[in-house]
Amino acid sequence: MHIRDLPYSDPGDPDVRSGPRLLLWLGRNQIRGQLKSLFWGLVHQCSVAGYPLTVGLAVQAVVDRSGGRLALAGALTALLGVLTAVGDAMIHRAAVTNWITAAARIQQLLSRKTAELGSLLTRRVAAGEVVAVSTGDVEKIGWFVEALSRFLAAATILVVISVGLVLYLPSLGVLVAIAMPFLALSVLPLLPRATRRADVQREKGGRATELASDTVAGLRVLRGIGGEDLFLDRYRRASQEVREAAVHSARMWSLISAVQVLLPGLLLLALVVHGASLVRDGRIEVGQLVMVYSTVTLALFPLRSFEEIAMAYSFSRPSAQRAVRVLSLSRNTRPATVDTVPSGDLYDPVTGLLAPQGRFTAVVCGDPDEAGRLAERLGGHAQPEAPDTDAPEPPSVLLGGVPLDELEPGAARTAVLVQDKDPVLLSGTLRELLDVPSSGKVEAAAALSAAQCDDVLAALAQASPERDCEPLDTRITERGRSLSGGQRQRLALARSLLTDPDTLVLDEPTSAVDSHTEARVAAGVKDLRADRTTVVFSSSPLLLDLADRVALVHGGTVVAVGTHRELLRTEERYRAVVTRETDDEVEPAAAPEHGEPAAAPQEIEERA
């Protein structure tokens, strides 16, 4: 896999049983890149390890006054120089490719999971943790994948050096062969404590990130109530805890680095003392001592790879575990069996809600949370698991008699589009915001006009630093924070109208606008969506009066169906929600007697 070939056509199905298994799965899926990095790592390490041999030959040639062997040593040194340069360049290229491709694979898996879960993701995982996984954790996982092949190359060359020295000069090679495993494994007792401290640091950093995300998201509200200083103090304390944890962790890693310097230094000291005594006794030559010393000195660099792989694994393991927590989430839906996009009435067997095809249906719920859950259910979005895992799954919403959970996710989104009560506007120009998949039957100007966005366009044009700037080319800040709540809501509505799905579900689309604008928006939506199925969750009389039919949902069931004015006259519970009456003002006779079942949806339809 080359960087130019990204993104992956299919990132694969990850092993999400644990963090280490995810890392192993990544390594297996990049085996070609790992082998390439291992090969060039061996070329580089072997060429570097060959320098002491040529130096020893050169020194001994000078001692013996042999010009031929000196020339041979010079030629070998030049050859090793070329191999070192080529190997160093290629190992860096292969390692960075492994890093980037591994990070890109995780990013694609996270993006796919985010699209699959939708709004369920932030209900199960904190938003700050999702941000941490998709940014810092992805880099740490890529670091381990990149460092793995270089570590294998370093370990291989250490074995080659130890065996070679034993065969070449047993009197010194045995000492080196015994010391090398001890030096490589000397940091293992310190790793558990270093890992625990690193985990604490990342945990505190994740909490600080969550706090910062929540503060930024609610900054407008905080300023309104004067709570900036309170949250600033909280974030300051959280950031200081992160700093203290980072210093605490760095002390352990600095101790590991110190051990990696001290013990090899002691080995070199012992090697020089023992080697000098052997030269003095005439048992070895000076060139042999120089060669062994130089070889061991250069072997200390591959030893650093043991420290690096330990750090990379210690940092990547919890990062991979956090990624697993996100990637292991699922919607718990059945496999898709229908490829075509159905059409027809939208019906929910659980509540009895029916939205006839081509009509404007309004739904009134006394509980806003219940309305939000029902809106997502109408779009085929999975609901959070119930505490009782043994409870049977509720039947799926039907579109034209076809269960939505039997459709491919793309087909389901094409058939039914749900706009929740807090839609998100991404940063970019307004033209980019409206560049969404659509049927092509609705123009952008018509969608903006129906959503009453004329004043929004004028405000964007005035806010632009350039003269004669088209409103569609004006940039919108992240989440549209430069706009008012009503302006953001109307732009999001225009985007949904432009998409022009067969069935459009809107949850409180006019809750942030004044009554005059609300009436015009309701009329514009009804005109633009003529002969298209539209379901609106709202308790606004201005919007309800324009609906073809209104359904009242109470206690998770449709209890009344009719027009707005009919329900005002005949249904006290409806009147209590729409006119904001208190419970004392609602006649007790409106509710069924204890033990008396509510009217069935079929009976409601007949009365309507």
N, C-alpha and C positions, 0 to 999 in steps of 0.2 A: 504494500500500500504506500503510495506516494502522497505527499501533501497536496499536490495539484489535483489529485483524484477525489479529495474530500468535497462534499460530505459523502458518507457511506450510503450506498443504495439501500442497504439493510444492515443496521448496526448489530443485529442478532438478538437472541434471547439470553440475557445474563443469568448467571448462577447467583441467586439472591439468598442462599441459605445462610451465608455469613460474609463478613468483610473479607477474610482471607480467601474464601472461595471465589469471591468476585475478582480479587487480584489475580488468582490463578487462572480464572476464565479469560481475563484480559490478556495474560501472557500467552495462553494457548492460541487465542485468536490472532495474535501478532507474532506467531512463531517464525515466519519468514523474516520479519524485521529484527527479531531477537537474534536469529542465526547470523544475519548480515552484520549486526552490531558486534556479535561475539567474534566473528571472523576478523573484522578490522581491528577489534580490540586485541586479539592475539597477535596480529601483524605488528601493531604499534608496540605492545608490551615486549614481544620477542626481540624486535629491533632495538629497543632501549636496553633490554637485558644483554644484548650482544656487545654493547660498548665496552664493558669491562674486559671482555676477551681480547678485543683489538688493542685496548690500552695495555693489557698485560703483555701481549705479543710485542708491542712497540717498545715497552720498557726493557723487556728481556733482549730484544734485538739490539738496543743501544748498549746494554751491558755486554753482550757478546760481539758487538761491533759488526753486525750482519746487516748490510744494506738491502739485500733481497727481502729478508723478512720484514724489515722496516717499511719497504715499499708495499709489501703485501698487506701489512697492518693499515697503511694509509688508504689503500684501495677498499679494504673491508669497511673502514670507517666511513668513507664516502657512500658506499652502498647502503650501509645502515642509516646514514643521514637521509637518503632518499626514501627508504622504507618508513622511517620515523615520520617524515613530513606527510607522506601519502596516508599512512595509517592514522595519524592524528587528525587529519582533515576528514577522512572518511568515517572514523569512529564518531566524531562530533556530528557529522551530517546524519549518520544512522541513528545515533542516540536522540538527537532533537526530533527526528522524524517519529521515532517511537513515542516520545513524550507527547508531541502534538496530536498524533493519530489516536493515542489512548485517551487523551483529554477530549478530543472531538467525539470519540465513540460514546463516552460517558455523557457528554453534553447532548448528543442526539437521543440517547436513551432517556435522559431526564426530560427533554422536550417532548418526546413521544408520550411519556407517562403523564406529563402535565396536560397535554391535549386530551389524553384518554380520561383523566380524572376530572378535569374542569374545576368547578368550584369545590368539589369534594377534597381536593388536595390540601387547601389551607384549613379545612375542618379537621383533618387528621394530623397534619404536620404544621408547625409554626412557620409563618412566612419568613422569619429571620433564618430559620434552619434551612429552608429551601434556597435562600440567597447564599448562605454559607456553602452549601453543597455544590451549587452551580458555579461558584467562583473559586474560593480558596481550596476547597476539598478536591475539586477536579484537578487543580495543579499538583497537589500533593500525590494524588493517585498516579498521575502521569510521571511524576518524579520517580516513584518506585519502579514503574514499568521501564523507564529509561535507564535507571541505575542497575537493574537486574543483570542485563547482559554484560555491562562493564565489570560488575562484580565477578561474574563467572569467568571472564577473561583474566581478571587479576588473580583469582584463586588458582586457575590453571597454570599461570606463569609462575606463581609461587611454588607449586608442586614441581614444575619443571626445573626451576632454579635449585631447589633443595636436593632433588635427585641428581641433577647434574654436578653439583658441588661434592656430593658424597662420592660419586664415581670419579670425579676429576682429582679431588684432594681429600681423601677420607679424614685426615688429621684435623682439618678445619670444617669440612663439609658435614660431619656428624654433629658438631656443635650447632651449626646453622639449622640443620634438619630438625634437631630437637627443639630449638628455640622458636622456630617459625609458627608451629601450631599454638604454642603458648602465647605468642604475641598476638596472633589472629583472634584467639578466643578470650583474651584477657579482659575485654570490656563486657563480656556477657553477664557477669554478676551485677554490673552497674545498670544494665539496660532496663530491668523491670521498674526500678525507682525512677529512672529518667522518663520512661513511658508514662508512668502514673502522673508525674509532674506535667508532662506535655498534654495529657488528657485533661487535667484540671485547667490548664491554660486555654485549651480549645473550648472547653465547656463555658468558661467565663467569657471568652471572646464571642461565643454564639449568643449568650444572654445579652451581652452589650450590643450586638448587631440587632437582635430582636427589639431591644429597647429603642435603639436609634430608628429602626424602621417604623415602629409604632408612633414615635414622636414626630417624625417627618410626615407620616400619613395624617396625623391629627393636629398638625401645626396650626391650621386655621382655627380650629376649635380651642386649642390651648391659648392662642392669642386673644380669643374672645372672652375667655374667663380669667385671663391673667395667670395662666399656669406654666408659662415658659420657664421661669426660674426654678420651679419645683422639679420639672422633668430634666432641666439642665443639671441640677444638683444630683439627681439620680444617675444620669449618664456619666457625670464626672466621677462619682463613686464607683460606678461599674467599670469605667476605663482605668481607674487607679487599681482596681482589683486585677484587671487583665495585665497591667504593667507589673504588678508585684508577682503574679503567677509566672509571667514571662521571665522575669529576673530569676525567680526560684528555679525554673526549668533550665535557664541558660547556665546556672552554676553547675548543674549536674553534667550537662553536655561539655562544659569547659573542663570538668574533671576527667571525663572520658577522653577528651583531646589531650589533656596533660599526660594521661597514662599511655596514650599512643605515641607520645614523644619520649617519655622517660624510659620505658622498657626497651625500645629499639636502641636508644642511646647506650643503655647498659650492655646490650648485645654487642654493639660496635666496640665499646671499651674492652670487653672481654676478648673479642676477636683480635684486636690490635695487640693486647698484652700477650695472649697465647701465641699469635702468629709471629710476633717479634722474637719470642723465645725459640720458636722453631727455626727461624732464619738464622739466629745466632748460633744454634747448634748445627746448622748446615743441613737440616732435614728437608727444608723447602727453599726455593729460590725467591729472590726479592720480587720478581715479576709475578710469581704465583700469589704471593701475599697481596700485592697491589690489585690483582685481578679479583681475588676473593673479596677483599675489602670493598672494591668498587661495585661488585655484584650485589653484595648485601646492602650497600648504601642505596643503590637504585631499587632494590627489592622493597625498601621501606615505603616507596610511593604506592605500589599495589596494595600494601597493607592498609593504607588510608581508605581503600575501597570497602574494607570490612566495617569501618566506622560509618562511612556514608550509607551503606546498605542498611545498617542497623538504624540509623536516623531516619532514612527514607521509609523503612517498614514501620517504625514507631509512629511516624507522623501519618502515613497513608492508611494504616489499619483502622484507626477510628474514623478517618475520613471515608474509607470504603464502607464502614459500618453505617455511617449516616446516609451514604448513597443507597445502601441496601434498604434502609428503612423507607426511603421514598420509592425505590424501584420495585419493592415487594408489594406495594399497595395495588389493589385491583378494584374494578367496578362490580365484580361478582355478577356479570351478565352471561347469558347463554350464548353459545356460538351462533354467529349470524347464519341464517339459512335463506334469506331473501335478499336478492341483489337489486331489484328494481325499486324505484321510489313510488310508494302507493299514494293514492289520493282518496278523499272522501271525508266523512265525518270523523271528528276527533272525540273519542269517548274514553273516560276513565272508569273502569269497573269498580274501583275502590270507593270513590266518592259519588259515583253516578252522574258526574258532570258530562254533558253532551254539548259539543260545539259543532253545529251543522255546517257543512261545507258551503263556503261562499257567503257566510253571514258574520255579522259583527256581534260577538257574544261578550258580555261583561260578567265578571265574577266578583261577588262581594263576600269578603271574609272578615269576621270580627277580629281575628287574630292575624296580625301581619306576618308572623313567622310561619303560620299555617299556609298563608297565601304564597309565601316564597317557596315553601316545600312543594306545594301543589303545582306551581308554575314550572319548577324544575322537573317534576314528575311528568308533566304534559310534554316536555321536550325529550323524554326518554333518558334523562340523566339519573344515574344511580343515586339512591338515598343512603345516608349513613346506616351502618349496620345497627340493628336493634340490640339492646343488652341481652335479650334472650335469643341466643344463636340457634336454638332449636325451632323457633317460630318459622312457619312456612313463608316463603317470599310472596309478597303481594302480586297479583296479576299485573301484567304490563298494560300500559295505555295502548289503545287500538286506534289506528289511523286507517280508515277504509276497511276495517275488519282485520288488519294485519298488526300483530304486536310489534311495538317499536323496538323491543329488545331482541327481536329476531332480524333486525336490519343491520347492515354494516354501519359503523359509526358515521362515516361520511354521508351515506344515504339518509340516515336519521337526521343529521344536521341540515341536509338539503330540504327534507320534508318539513321539519318543524324547527323554527328558530325561536329561542327564548332570550329575551332581554331582561336581565334582572333589574332590581330597583337601584342598584349602584353600579352602573356600567363603567368601564374603564376606557379612557381615551389615551392612546399611546402618543409619545412625543413625535413630532414631525409636522409637516405641513398639512393643512386641511385637505388638500388634494390627495395626499398619501393616506389620510384617515379614511377617505371615502373610496379608496382603491380596494374594494372588497369583491369577492366572488358574487355575482348577481345573475339574474335572468336576462338582463339587458333591456327589459321592457320599461324600466323606470329610470328617468334621467336624474342626474345629481341635482339639477336645479329644481325639478319637481319634488324630490324628497326633501330638500332644504326648505322649500316653500310650504310644503305640508306640515313640517315640524316648526314652522314660524321662526326660521333662523335668520331673517333679514337683518334684525338688529345685531345678531351675533356677527354676521359678515361685515357690517359697518364698523363694529367695534374692533374686529381684527384688522381691517384696513387702516383704521386710525392708529392702532398700536404698532403698525409696521414702521420701521425706521426708513424705509424706502418710499419715495413718492410714486404715485400711480401704481402701487403694488396690487396685484389681483388678490382678493381675499382668500382664494383657494391656495395661493402660494405663501400665505402667512404661516409662520411656524406656531405650533401649539406646544406649550411646555409639557413636561411629564405629568400624566394624569389630568391634563387640562387645568392645572392649578391657577393659571392666569385668568381663568374664566370663572364666572359665578356658577353656583350649583344649578340654577335653571338653564344657563347657557350650555353647560356640559350635558345636561339631561336632554336638551333638544338636539344637540349635535349627535349624541348617541342614538336618539330616535331616528334622525335622518339617515344615519348609517344603516340601521335596521330596515327602514323603509326602502332604501336603495337596493338592499339585498333581494327584496321581493320574493320571500319564500312562499310556498303554497299555504303554509300555516304559520302565522306570526303570533307569539305569546308575549305580551308586554306586562311587566309587573310594576305598577305605579309609575307610568311614564310621565305623569304631569304633577308629581307631588311637590316639585320645587319651583313651580311657576305660579303667577298670580291668576286670578279667576278669569280675567278677560283673555289672557294668552291661552289659558287652559281650554276655553270654549273654542277658540280658533284652531288650536292643535287638534282637538277632538274631531272637529268638522273636517279638517284637512286629512287626518288619518282615515276617516270613514270614506271620504271621496276617493282618495288614492287607492285604498284597499277594496274598492267596490268589486264584488264577485270573487273576492279572495277571503279565506278563513282568517279571522282575527279574533284573538281572545285577549281581553284586557282585565287585569286585576286592579280594581279601584273602588273607592267609596265616594267618589266625587259625583254629586248630582248632575253637574254639567256634562260629564262624560257618559254617565249612566243613561241620561235622557236620550242620547243619540244611538244607544245600542239597540240592535234588533231584538235581542232577548237578554235577560239578566237572570243569573242563577245565584241564589244565596246558599253559601256553604256554612254549616254550623255543626260543630262537633265532628268534623271530618266527613260530613255527608251533605249532599245537596238536599235542602229541605223545602225549597220553593223556587219556582221558575215562572217568569212572566216578563212583562215590560216594567220599566222603572215606575211608572205611575200606577200600574196595577198593584205592584208589590207595596208601594207606599200606602195604598188604601187597605190592603188585605193582610199584610204581614207585619206584625209588631216588631219582631226581631230584626227584620230588614230596616224598618223605620228607625229603630234604635241605633243601628250602625251608621246609616246614611245621614241622619239628622243629629247624630251625637247625643242622643238622649241617654240619661243615666238609667241604671237598673231599676230604680224606684219608679221611673216614669213608664216603664214597660209593664203592661197588664200581665198579671200572672197567667191569665188564660191563654196567652200566646204560646207558652211552652206546653208540651204534651204532659199528661199525667204520669206519675211515677209508674214505671213498668209498661207504659203504653209505647209501642214502637213508633218511630217516625214514619211518615208516609214513604212508600217505595218510590224510586225514581220514575217507574212507569205511571204510577198514579199522579205524580206531580206533572208529568208531561200531559196527561189527559186533562187535568184541571187547567193547565196553561192553554 
